[in-house]
Amino acid sequence: MKIINEFKEFALRGNMIKMAVGIVIGASFNSVVYSLVKNILLPPLSRLSQG
């Protein structure tokens, strides 16, 4: 039962919420960077490499 109480204290301090928010922000940032590279940076580079 001590482990459960310690987990409740940890979760209620807000660390779990901060971690979840960080994961969501990281995932959305990843998709933004992927889209930027795929749609904006790669087309001109491929045209340059084709000659």
N, C-alpha and C positions, 0 to 999 in steps of 0.2 A: 504494500500500500504506500510505502514511502516513495517509490518510484513514480507512482501516479500523482501524488501530491506535488512532487518536484516538477513533473511535466506540466501540471496545471499552472504552477507559478511561472514557469518559463513561457508558456503560451500566453498567459495573461499580461506579461510584461510588454507585449507588443513585438517581440522579436519574430514571431511567426508571421505576423502581418507585414512587417518590414521586409522579410525575406520573400514573401509571396509577391509583394509589390515590385521588388527588385527583379524577380524572375519574369514577371509580365513586361516590365520596361525593357529588360534585356532581350526578350523574344521579339518585341515590336521593333526595337532598334536593329536587330538582326535582319528582319524582313525589309526595313527601310534601306539598309546598306545593300542588301542583295538586289533590290529593285533598282537602286541608283546605279550600281555597277552594270547590271544586265541591260538596262534600258538607255542609259546615258553615256557611260564610258566605253562599253564594248562596241557599239555600232561604228563610231568614228575610227576606233583602232582596227576593226576588221576591214574597213574601207582602205585604210592606209596600207595594210599588209597585203591587200589584193593587187595593189599597184596602181 
